[in-house]
Amino acid sequence: MMADSVPYNARIREFKLSDYDRVISLWLECNLIRSKESLSKEMLRIETERNPRLFLVCEDSSGRIIGTVVGAWDGWRGWIYKLAVAKDYRRGGLASRLVDEVTNRLRQSGAQIIRGYVKKENDASLSLFAKLGFTRMDDVVLVTLGRQ
Ligand SMILES: CC(C)(COP(=O)(O)OP(=O)(O)OC[C@H]1O[C@@H](n2cnc3c(N)ncnc32)[C@H](O)[C@@H]1OP(=O)(O)O)[C@@H](O)C(=O)NCCC(=O)NCCS
């Protein structure tokens, strides 16, 4: 399904390393990371080099980063990470637009299957992905080595 457009005063573009502090602020606000130390600038630099077209931000006219999404293509599947929209811009269709854009880019990279991790209790995100046509996989359990 086609998503709504971005807020009139904002634009979606690819991440630049100079966005680092503003992106971290948004991810902290959205509880997507625990602390700034958990995601260094160097880690984001490596990620951007690996998938340069798949790390997207939305910037408003004042230069504030109000949305992000990070796509990853591992050769098997496309993955969606770090979907975030600033609280005062929510329910305007921005996350849907970001998912649409990264999904198109992942498909152009060759991904036929695109997945994302959503916490069970995250009703907003589950509703969003359902609305965009993603189906829920209840038969899969996530396993991990290292910190949860
Ligand atoms: C989840 C999140 C990205 C949604 O961003 P958004 O820009 O508000 O989403 P959209 O406006 O594109 O919403 C599209 C649809 O998703 C659903 N949705 C979004 N937020 C919702 C909420 N709080 N409650 C219920 N449904 C919601 C609705 O169906 C909505 O359509 P509608 O507004 O026409 O009813 C945002 O709430 C956020 O950043 N949350 C914190 C971080 C997070 O949880 N990220 C996802 C990690 S998996």
The ligand as a Gaussian input file, in Angstrom:
#p B3LYP/6-31G(d) Opt

LIG

0 1
 C        6.184000       3.181000      15.534000
 C        6.473000       4.576000      14.964000
 C        7.751000       4.514000      14.125000
 C        5.284000       4.999000      14.083000
 O        5.584000       6.241000      13.456000
 P        4.443000       7.166000      12.812000
 O        5.113000       8.146000      11.897000
 O        3.601000       7.717000      13.873000
 O        3.609000       6.105000      11.964000
 P        2.558000       6.423000      10.812000
 O        1.993000       7.780000      10.991000
 O        3.179000       6.111000       9.500000
 O        1.417000       5.346000      11.154000
 C        0.846000       4.516000      10.163000
 C       -0.133000       3.559000      10.829000
 O        0.495000       2.784000      11.838000
 C       -0.434000       2.575000      12.936000
 N        0.024000       3.276000      14.139000
 C        1.050000       4.160000      14.248000
 N        1.180000       4.572000      15.532000
 C        0.219000       3.939000      16.234000
 C       -0.148000       3.941000      17.605000
 N        0.501000       4.709000      18.511000
 N       -1.174000       3.156000      17.997000
 C       -1.845000       2.379000      17.118000
 N       -1.539000       2.336000      15.773000
 C       -0.524000       3.105000      15.361000
 C       -1.748000       3.165000      12.467000
 O       -2.452000       2.162000      11.747000
 C       -1.274000       4.260000      11.527000
 O       -2.243000       4.645000      10.583000
 P       -3.315000       5.781000      10.992000
 O       -2.563000       6.911000      11.619000
 O       -3.956000       6.122000       9.679000
 O       -4.257000       5.120000      11.960000
 C        6.624000       5.622000      16.100000
 O        5.531000       5.495000      16.987000
 C        7.916000       5.477000      16.892000
 O        8.946000       6.049000      16.524000
 N        7.858000       4.725000      18.015000
 C        9.057000       4.537000      18.887000
 C       10.124000       3.702000      18.217000
 C        9.613000       2.366000      17.751000
 O        8.890000       1.670000      18.438000
 N       10.043000       1.995000      16.536000
 C        9.687000       0.734000      15.919000
 C       10.662000      -0.335000      16.333000
 S       10.183000      -1.899000      15.609000

